[in-house]
Amino acid sequence: MADNRPVQRALLSVSDKTGLLEFAKNLHAKGIELLSTGGTAKLLADNNVPVIEVSDYTGFPEMMDGRVKTLHPKIHGGILARRGTDDAVMKQHDIPPIDLIVVNLYPFAETIAKEGCSFEDAIENIDIGGPTMVRASAKNHAHVTIVVNPSDYATVEKELEENNGSISKDTRFKLATKAFEHTAGYDGMIANYLGKIVENDEPKGFPSTFNAQFKLAQTTRYGENSHQSAAFYVEENQQEANIATAKQLQGKELSYNNIADTDAALECVKQFDSEAACVIVKHANPCGVATGDNILEAYERAFSTDPESAFGGIIAFNKELDEKTAKAIIEKQFVEVIIAPHVSAGASEAVSSKENVRLLECGDFAESIARLDFKRVNGGLLVQDADLQLYEKLEVVTKRSPSDEEMRDLLFAWKIAKFVKSNAIVYAKNQMTIGVGAGQMSRINSARIAGIKAEHADLTVTGSVMASDAFFPFRDGIDAAAEAGIAAVIQPGGSMRDAEVIEAADEAGMAMVFTGMRHFRH
Ligand SMILES: NC(=O)c1ncn([C@@H]2O[C@H](COP(=O)(O)O)[C@@H](O)[C@H]2O)c1NC=O
């Protein structure tokens, strides 16, 4: 049975005391009796807010360094009692109802994130009494309101004000859902920590079960295809500029494929910092990438690589989108998404003439934070460190060293190859892609496709450089590149036949650089 009786008694026990004092003052002003644990009670009492210590209320002191504070039948009976059903038991055992629980938990995440956090510290920061109250109140949301986040204090205050001191059934239910999400995330973190092998107080490797929590950001109209339903879930408390934190300024709702492709374009363009750069992505692969003196030049050069594929593409920039570039895009091509760290007012205005175009602003780039990548397979999940490095070392392995200009182009091509689906071959010249061969089962075919792409766009391969995401297993790839006019090659090296491959490059007078790092992308 749902309960719309006014809140008479509240228990406040919080580690994060943000906004607590004001909230407690408001509760008190509404005639609500306040119960509280040690530190929280002290804060209230020191600020003249009348409060009853839980230890006085239960007749039991807080003990064992705070391990036992609220774990008492008078507290949990007061939370869990079904009003109307358990009234006689409550009376028999002198258990008054507690209608509002305000709890946030020991900061486990912050504790284990601290350098040198000891195993004992981590264990002591596992909150037990808090989650017990949170789960009890959430279970009994028919009668009890649970608040786990200071950002919900305002909602509760407003409701108490507008509903004659009671909280609506709908709000109690929503807050209970949040509460279980909160404890699930909390226990997930603890399980992940303990499930890792702890060596010298340092958790190492992957946990024995993998627990991750993502929040629903949006459902999409459909998934990769129209018969698939889909949604976008995001991580909480993110600092990085990425597709999950970007702000959509205009346009149709992002589709599933838009989100995936925008991520690919944005992460690729982040590789460039000083020079203005533009990445155009189609079906998760960069089809045109270039730098320029300004983003207009970068865009025009990127577009010219493969105008055919750029149609309906996703365009990412590493500098503010300005009006003239926005206008050029709109005039030149059909575009699905444009994303940049910032968008000028003039650019916004220019894009608004095409109301469907999704325009996104993601903020300034910062250095990427280590993270995990996931890939679902039927029956399981593959988890790995995200590929955030570029190369191990650059080693010239041929008789001829690349010229400075060739070296710049090799590094440019290498940055792109990292974002092209394997097998990846990138031809580049003068900081611009000349041809991109993506997603082929044989490397030689990716090279052939890069050549075809260049031909289609009327671009000259002769004198270009080539990047290959993985080593060449045979010399044929190098022979074909030499025939196409490739002057220099960058690749990881490490093949059984490296000697043969280097010989092929030497025979053709090519320069070749080994990176010592492969960038498969599937
Ligand atoms: N042991 C208990 O019975 C217990 N009851 C509440 N807590 C936690 O104690 C913290 C508040 O403590 P204080 O009010 O003393 O600052 C809250 O994070 C709350 O979740 C407990 N602590 C840990 O389990």
The ligand as a Tripos MOL2 file, in Angstrom:
@<TRIPOS>MOLECULE
LIG
   24    25     1     0     0
SMALL
NO_CHARGES

@<TRIPOS>ATOM
      1 N1         28.2870    0.9810   10.6100 N.am      1 LIG1
      2 C1         27.1310    1.5310   10.5150 C.2       1 LIG1
      3 O1         26.2090    1.0820   11.1280 O.2       1 LIG1
      4 C2         26.9590    2.7240    9.6510 C.ar      1 LIG1
      5 N2         25.8200    3.4240    9.5800 N.ar      1 LIG1
      6 C3         26.0490    4.4620    8.7350 C.ar      1 LIG1
      7 N3         27.2980    4.4170    8.2830 N.ar      1 LIG1
      8 C4         27.9540    5.3720    7.3750 C.3       1 LIG1
      9 O2         28.5890    6.3710    8.1600 O.3       1 LIG1
     10 C5         28.7470    7.5500    7.3670 C.3       1 LIG1
     11 C6         28.4130    8.7650    8.1830 C.3       1 LIG1
     12 O3         29.1660    8.7860    9.3440 O.3       1 LIG1
     13 P1         29.2860   10.1080   10.2170 P.3       1 LIG1
     14 O4         27.9150   10.6220   10.3760 O.co2     1 LIG1
     15 O5         29.8870    9.6390   11.4720 O.co2     1 LIG1
     16 O6         30.1730   11.0640    9.4480 O.co2     1 LIG1
     17 C7         27.8440    7.4100    6.1680 C.3       1 LIG1
     18 O7         28.6540    7.2650    5.0210 O.3       1 LIG1
     19 C8         27.0670    6.1310    6.4490 C.3       1 LIG1
     20 O8         26.7850    5.4060    5.2500 O.3       1 LIG1
     21 C9         27.9010    3.3330    8.8210 C.ar      1 LIG1
     22 N4         29.2010    2.9940    8.5980 N.am      1 LIG1
     23 C10        29.7070    1.9040    8.0250 C.2       1 LIG1
     24 O9         29.3320    0.8530    7.8180 O.2       1 LIG1
@<TRIPOS>BOND
     1     1     2 1
     2     2     3 2
     3     2     4 1
     4     4     5 ar
     5     4    21 ar
     6     5     6 ar
     7     6     7 ar
     8     7     8 1
     9     7    21 ar
    10     8     9 1
    11     8    19 1
    12     9    10 1
    13    10    11 1
    14    10    17 1
    15    11    12 1
    16    12    13 1
    17    13    14 2
    18    13    15 1
    19    13    16 1
    20    17    18 1
    21    17    19 1
    22    19    20 1
    23    21    22 1
    24    22    23 1
    25    23    24 2
@<TRIPOS>SUBSTRUCTURE
     1 LIG1         1 GROUP 0 **** ****
